[in-house]
Amino acid sequence: MIKSYDIAVLGGGPGGYVAAIRASQLGFKTVVIDKDNLGGICLNWGCIPTKSLLKNAEIFDLMKNHSSDFGIKVDGLSFDFNKIIKRSRDISDRITKNVELLIKKNKIERIRGFGRFSSKNRIDILDKNGKEIDSIQATKIIIATGARPKSVSEIPVDYKNIITSTEAMNLPSQPKDLIVIGAGAIGIEFAYFYSVLGTKVTVVEMLDQILPVEDREVSETLLKNFKKRGIEVHTSSKVEKAELSRDEVTVYIEKDGKKIELKAEKVLSAIGVTGNVEGFGLEELGVELYKNHIKVDKKTYKTNVEGIFAIGDVIGPPWLAHVASSEGINCVEYIKGLNPHPVNYDNIPGCTYCIPQVASVGMTEAKAREAGYELKIGKFPFMASGKAFAAGERDGFVKLIFDAKYGELLGAHIIGPEATELIAELTLAKSMEATYESIVKTVHAHPTLSESIMEAAANAYGESIHI
């Protein structure tokens, strides 16, 4: 007999498992289906394990290059690459087990297998060999199958010498040199990690700045920092092809009309992601796709097929775990009839966890000017922050962009210590349509890094005290 559910969630990543838990909280009989460990790419091969690696790099960098600044003497400093990797994997395993416990705690059925639609209300479960082992039916089905690294013929990934982010965090040994193709958050984080450990790193980016979605001043500041670290960076550079010869990869690029050959032991392809839409029976159901992602109504997350919804990376950018979770909650609350407030895609924080950290929300200066705003812009350098000075982390700044007419916060950009934590205040401020005055008149604790936010807001209107 086929089991029946109110809601079936296909995919157990940050969108899927969060949607399943919220569905159970709202009284729906729920099942979540995934062939792998719950947590998706984020918890297994992305957000969590990479932050473990980056913390290792941060500590090693601090001890190697700055311990004497703190009066600490370190002799014979070294690291064990395999232990660094193992720590990352152990943390990931622990976190994914916690998610499994959450699913059990919320009385959600968990089915391990590959789910494929046989009708709009029925999913067949296949084992790893493609054999059907079970079937379920559900009144509503939420697709949360995520995304995977994008591949192109010019960069033939073999998962050994030309790798993706998955292999980059689980290599058996540290490469002596590495070429990173793509200077988005993933590429930049791995460039930082490996360079700190002593790998010779080269970054190639097709656009004219690293971290292309960030404010140009932020990207230029990070570029200077990377060059000081010895990282070679090629922007405005097109990769023509990558070729493997014995145990070395040659990457042929075109830059400023010139042909350049780069060679390295490993090449990391970090050129973006594409939705996991194949093999689930979507075409047979007539589910509409757009650029290899599922097309949905971004308020309800309905597809064009009645009773089928989709959330997370599989519906396209922004490809962020926190966005997928918010979409999952909203989708389920819509199904329940709660009329949730729509996700504000103009107010999504983005974070890059290299050192110095980078975080932002809202418009860049360029985008705000393109939109026709008259601007007031305030900056506060961390070198003027007492807390940053005491912590020995003086690189970077806070940059706030206000609408000159009404004083409303349009965008916030941080590069420097704890940027990825500091951005939360500004995301909340922007969601509340805060003005410069409301930020300036909010008393910030001293000494803290967050004072830099207040000072940057004041600086936009010529009121900053400490610069």
C-alpha positions in Angstrom: 0.0 0.0 0.0 1.4 3.4 -1.0 1.8 5.8 1.9 0.1 9.2 1.7 1.3 12.5 3.0 0.1 16.1 3.0 3.5 17.4 1.9 6.4 15.6 0.4 9.7 17.5 0.1 12.1 16.2 -2.6 15.6 17.2 -1.4 17.0 17.6 2.1 19.2 20.7 1.9 18.8 24.0 3.8 15.6 24.6 1.8 14.2 21.2 1.9 14.7 20.1 5.5 13.7 23.6 6.8 10.5 23.4 4.7 9.8 19.9 6.1 10.2 21.0 9.7 8.0 24.1 9.2 5.4 21.9 7.5 5.4 19.5 10.5 5.1 22.5 12.9 2.0 23.6 11.0 0.4 20.1 11.4 1.1 18.6 8.0 2.0 15.0 7.7 5.4 15.3 6.0 8.0 13.2 4.3 11.5 14.3 3.1 13.3 12.4 0.4 17.0 12.5 -0.3 19.5 10.0 -1.6 22.3 11.5 0.5 22.8 12.8 4.0 20.4 15.6 4.9 21.8 19.1 4.8 22.5 19.2 1.1 25.6 20.7 -0.4 25.7 23.4 2.2 26.1 21.2 5.3 28.0 18.4 3.5 30.2 20.0 0.9 29.7 23.8 1.2 28.9 26.3 3.9 29.8 24.4 7.0 32.9 22.4 6.0 34.5 25.3 4.1 34.1 27.6 7.2 36.0 25.0 9.1 38.8 25.0 6.6 38.9 28.8 6.6 39.1 29.0 10.4 42.1 26.7 10.3 43.7 29.0 7.7 42.8 32.1 9.7 44.5 30.7 12.9 47.6 29.6 11.0 47.9 33.0 9.3 47.5 34.8 12.6 50.1 32.7 14.4 52.6 32.7 11.5 52.5 36.4 10.5 51.2 38.3 13.5 51.9 36.4 16.7 54.9 38.6 17.5 52.5 41.6 17.4 50.8 40.2 20.4 54.0 39.4 22.3 53.6 35.7 21.6 56.6 33.7 20.5 56.0 30.6 18.3 58.8 28.2 17.3 58.5 25.5 14.8 55.0 26.4 13.7 53.6 23.8 11.2 50.3 22.2 10.2 49.0 18.8 9.2 47.0 19.2 6.0 45.2 15.8 6.4 44.1 16.7 9.9 42.8 20.0 8.7 40.7 18.2 6.1 39.6 15.6 8.6 38.4 18.2 11.1 36.3 19.8 8.3 34.7 16.4 7.5 34.1 15.5 11.1 32.3 18.8 11.7 30.1 18.3 8.6 29.2 14.8 9.8 28.2 16.0 13.2 26.0 18.8 11.8 24.2 16.5 9.3 23.5 14.0 12.1 22.0 16.8 14.1 19.7 17.6 11.1 18.6 13.9 11.0 17.7 14.2 14.7 15.7 17.4 14.1 13.7 15.5 11.4 13.1 12.7 13.8 12.2 15.0 16.7 9.6 16.7 14.4 8.0 13.4 13.5 8.9 13.7 9.8 9.4 10.6 7.8 12.8 10.3 6.2 13.2 8.3 3.0 16.7 7.7 1.7 16.7 7.3 -2.1 16.3 9.2 -5.4 12.8 10.5 -5.9 11.3 10.6 -9.4 7.8 11.8 -10.3 5.5 9.3 -11.9 2.5 11.7 -11.6 2.0 15.2 -10.1 1.0 13.6 -6.8 3.3 10.5 -6.8 7.0 10.0 -6.3 8.7 6.7 -6.9 11.8 6.0 -4.8 14.9 4.5 -6.6 18.0 3.0 -5.0 21.5 3.9 -6.1 21.3 1.4 -8.9 18.1 3.0 -10.3 15.8 0.2 -9.0 12.4 1.2 -7.7 12.2 0.4 -4.0 9.2 2.4 -2.8 6.5 4.9 -3.8 4.7 7.7 -2.0 1.9 10.1 -2.8 1.3 13.6 -1.5 -1.3 16.3 -1.9 1.5 18.9 -2.3 5.1 18.3 -3.4 8.0 20.8 -2.8 11.0 20.4 -5.1 14.2 21.4 -3.3 16.8 19.5 -5.3 19.5 22.2 -5.2 22.2 22.9 -7.7 25.7 21.7 -8.6 28.9 23.2 -10.0 28.4 24.4 -13.6 30.6 22.7 -16.3 31.7 23.9 -19.7 33.6 22.1 -22.4 36.5 24.5 -22.2 37.2 23.4 -18.6 36.9 19.5 -18.7 36.5 18.6 -15.0 38.0 15.2 -14.3 37.6 15.5 -10.5 41.3 14.8 -10.0 43.4 17.5 -11.6 40.6 19.8 -12.8 38.3 19.9 -9.8 35.2 21.5 -8.3 34.6 22.9 -4.9 33.7 19.4 -3.6 37.1 17.9 -4.4 38.9 21.1 -3.3 37.8 20.6 0.3 38.7 16.9 0.4 42.1 16.6 -1.4 44.4 13.8 -0.2 47.4 16.2 -0.3 48.0 19.9 -0.6 48.8 21.0 -4.1 52.0 23.0 -4.7 50.1 25.3 -7.1 46.5 26.0 -7.9 44.7 28.0 -10.6 41.2 29.1 -9.5 38.9 29.9 -12.4 36.1 32.2 -11.2 36.5 34.9 -8.5 33.1 34.7 -6.9 32.7 33.9 -3.2 33.6 30.2 -3.7 36.7 30.8 -5.7 37.9 33.6 -3.5 37.5 31.5 -0.3 39.5 28.6 -1.7 42.1 31.0 -3.1 42.6 32.4 0.4 42.6 29.0 2.1 45.2 27.4 0.0 47.4 30.5 -0.3 47.7 30.8 3.5 48.9 27.2 3.6 51.6 27.9 1.1 50.1 26.8 -2.2 51.0 29.2 -5.1 47.5 30.4 -6.1 46.5 32.2 -9.4 42.9 33.5 -9.8 41.4 34.0 -13.2 38.2 36.1 -13.6 36.3 36.9 -16.8 34.8 40.2 -15.4 36.8 43.3 -14.5 36.9 42.8 -10.7 37.1 39.9 -8.2 33.9 39.4 -6.3 32.0 40.9 -9.2 28.7 41.4 -7.3 30.4 43.5 -4.6 30.9 47.2 -4.5 34.0 48.1 -6.5 35.8 49.8 -3.6 35.5 46.6 -1.6 36.7 44.4 -4.5 39.7 46.7 -5.1 40.6 46.6 -1.4 40.5 42.8 -1.3 42.5 42.6 -4.5 45.3 44.6 -2.9 45.2 42.3 0.1 45.4 39.2 -2.1 48.3 40.6 -4.1 50.2 41.3 -0.8 49.7 37.6 0.0 51.3 36.7 -3.2 48.2 35.6 -5.0 48.4 36.3 -8.8 45.1 37.7 -10.1 44.0 38.0 -13.8 40.7 39.9 -14.2 39.1 40.7 -17.6 40.5 37.4 -18.7 38.7 34.8 -20.8 39.6 31.1 -20.4 40.0 29.6 -23.8 40.7 26.1 -22.6 42.3 23.9 -19.9 44.4 20.9 -20.9 45.8 18.1 -18.8 49.3 16.9 -19.6 50.7 14.2 -17.3 50.2 15.6 -13.8 50.0 19.3 -14.8 47.2 21.4 -16.1 47.7 24.2 -18.6 45.1 27.0 -18.7 45.1 29.2 -21.8 43.7 32.6 -21.2 43.2 35.8 -23.3 43.8 39.1 -21.5 44.0 42.5 -23.2 44.4 40.9 -26.6 47.3 38.8 -25.4 47.5 35.0 -25.1 48.8 33.7 -21.7 49.5 30.2 -20.6 49.2 29.3 -16.9 50.3 26.0 -15.4 49.5 24.3 -12.1 49.1 21.0 -10.4 45.4 21.6 -9.8 42.7 23.7 -11.4 39.6 24.6 -9.5 36.6 25.4 -11.6 34.4 27.9 -9.7 32.4 29.4 -12.5 29.0 29.1 -11.0 26.2 26.5 -10.5 23.3 25.1 -12.4 20.0 23.7 -11.1 19.5 19.9 -10.5 16.5 19.4 -12.8 17.5 16.2 -14.6 16.1 12.8 -13.9 13.2 13.7 -11.6 10.5 13.4 -14.3 9.9 17.1 -14.6 9.8 17.2 -18.3 7.1 14.4 -18.4 5.0 16.4 -16.1 5.5 19.6 -18.1 7.1 21.6 -15.3 8.4 24.8 -16.9 12.1 25.4 -16.8 14.1 28.6 -17.4 17.9 28.5 -18.0 18.2 25.1 -16.4 16.2 26.1 -13.3 12.6 25.6 -12.4 10.4 28.6 -13.1 8.2 29.6 -10.1 6.0 32.5 -8.8 8.5 34.1 -6.3 5.7 34.8 -3.8 4.0 31.4 -3.6 6.8 29.2 -5.1 4.1 27.5 -7.3 5.3 25.9 -10.5 3.0 25.9 -13.6 1.8 22.4 -12.5 -0.9 22.4 -9.8 0.2 21.1 -6.5 4.0 21.2 -7.3 6.2 23.9 -5.7 9.9 24.6 -5.9 12.4 26.4 -3.7 16.1 27.0 -3.2 19.0 26.8 -5.6 16.9 24.8 -8.2 14.8 27.9 -8.9 17.9 30.1 -9.6 19.8 33.0 -8.0 20.6 34.1 -5.4 22.1 30.6 -4.7 22.4 31.0 -1.0 21.4 28.7 1.9 19.7 31.4 3.9 17.5 32.3 0.9 16.5 28.6 0.4 15.5 28.3 4.0 13.4 31.5 3.9 11.7 30.3 0.7 11.0 26.9 2.2 9.3 28.5 5.2 7.3 30.9 3.1 6.2 28.2 0.7 4.8 26.0 3.5 3.1 28.9 5.2 1.5 29.9 1.9 0.2 26.3 1.5 -1.2 26.6 5.0 -3.0 29.8 4.0 -1.0 32.1 6.4 -0.3 34.7 3.7 3.4 35.2 4.7 5.3 38.4 3.9 7.1 37.8 0.7 10.9 37.3 0.7 12.5 40.6 -0.1 15.1 39.7 -2.7 16.5 43.2 -2.5 17.5 42.7 1.1 19.5 39.5 1.0 22.9 39.6 2.8 25.9 38.1 0.9 29.1 37.0 2.7 32.6 35.9 1.7 34.6 34.3 4.5 38.2 35.0 3.4 40.3 37.3 5.5 39.5 40.2 5.4 35.9 39.1 5.4 33.4 40.7 3.0 29.7 41.2 3.5 27.0 43.3 1.9 23.3 44.0 1.5 21.4 46.1 -0.9 22.7 48.3 -3.7 26.3 49.0 -4.6 27.2 52.6 -5.3 27.2 51.9 -9.0 23.8 50.3 -9.0 22.3 53.1 -6.9 23.6 55.7 -9.3 22.3 53.7 -12.2 18.9 53.7 -10.5 18.9 57.5 -10.5 19.4 58.1 -6.8 21.2 61.2 -5.4 23.5 59.7 -2.8 25.0 60.4 0.5 27.9 58.0 1.1 29.6 57.4 4.4 32.8 55.4 5.1 34.6 54.5 8.3 37.9 52.7 8.2 38.6 50.0 10.8 42.1 51.6 11.3 40.1 54.3 13.2 38.3 51.7 15.4 39.7 51.2 18.9 38.4 47.6 19.0 39.9 46.7 15.7 43.2 48.3 16.7 43.2 46.3 19.9 42.4 43.1 18.0 45.1 43.7 15.5 42.6 43.7 12.6 42.7 47.2 11.0 42.3 46.4 7.3 39.1 47.4 5.6 36.1 49.7 6.2 32.3 50.1 6.5 30.6 51.8 3.5 27.0 52.9 3.7 24.9 54.3 0.9 21.9 56.5 1.6 19.3 58.2 -0.5 20.1 61.9 -0.1 16.4 62.9 -0.4 15.0 60.8 2.4 18.1 59.5 4.2 17.0 55.9 3.7 19.7 53.2 3.7 20.1 51.8 0.2 23.1 49.6 0.6 25.8 48.5 3.0 29.3 47.1 2.3 31.8 45.9 4.8 35.3 44.5 4.3 37.2 43.8 7.5 37.0 41.9 10.8 33.8 40.1 11.5 32.1 41.6 8.4 29.9 38.6 8.0 28.5 39.1 11.6 28.3 42.9 11.4 26.1 42.8 8.3 23.1 41.5 10.3 22.5 44.9 11.9 22.5 46.5 8.5 20.2 43.9 7.0 17.7 44.5 9.8 18.1 48.3 9.4 17.4 48.1 5.7 14.4 45.8 6.2 13.0 48.4 8.6 13.7 51.2 6.0 16.1 52.8 8.5 17.5 56.2 7.8 21.0 57.5 8.6 19.6 59.2 11.7 18.1 56.1 13.2 21.5 54.4 12.9 23.5 57.3 14.2 21.1 57.9 17.2 21.2 54.2 18.1 23.7 54.0 20.9 26.4 51.4 20.1 28.4 49.8 22.8 32.1 50.8 23.2 34.5 49.4 22.3 33.0 47.3 19.6 33.5 46.8 15.9 29.8 47.7 15.4 30.6 51.3 16.3 32.0 51.5 12.8 28.5 51.2 11.4 27.3 54.2 13.5 30.4 56.2 12.5 30.0 55.4 8.8 26.4 56.6 8.9 27.4 59.8 10.6 30.2 60.3 8.1 27.7 60.4 5.2 26.3 63.6 6.7 29.5 65.1 8.0 28.8 64.2 11.6 31.4 61.4 12.3 33.3 62.0 15.5 36.4 59.8 15.1 37.5 60.5 11.5 
